[in-house]
Structures are given as structure tokens and as C-alpha cells.
Amino acid sequence: MMFTKSMILFSFSALFGLVSSLVLADSKSALTAEQFEKLRGLIKPHPGEDKWAEIPWTSQLWDARRQAAAQGKPILLWEMDGNPLGCG
């Protein structure tokens, strides 16, 4: 299953909500700016983590075939059936 950036950001947002609620439940005080920045630093994607996003993907098979032939490179064909938000 291929995850889109919006799916990943939603997951991290949900995780942040869970973690921050646990922090608030434990300390019984509001989340400080310092605590927020620390949590944000833990869950925010860091440079270099999404190497797959640096690949110049194309959705046009013929364009990919032409470019691969010109560069002497193979083609990775990623094909999925079903709902585009998740195979099902």
C-alpha cells in the first residue's frame, strides 16, 4: 500500500493528539510551547526520510517508457486495483 503525504500527515496529527492528551492527563496542566516543540520535533518527518518522494514519478506509461529507453534504465510499474485511497 502506498501512503500519500496527506495520509501520513493525518496519521502524525492523530498520533500528536494522542500523545498530547496523555501528556495533559499526566501533568494536569496545559501543553507548554517547549513541550509542543519537543513533540513536534519527534513526529515531524525529517529531511531524507521520504526518499521515494524524490523520484520523478510519472503517471503516463508511454512517457515513462520513452524516458527509460533514452536513459537506458528500467521501468518500475506500480499498479493497484480498487479504491485509490487503499486497496480493498
Secondary structure as UniProt FT lines:
FT   HELIX           5..27
FT   HELIX           33..43
FT   TURN            47..48
FT   HELIX           51..54
FT   HELIX           61..71
FT   TURN            84..85
//
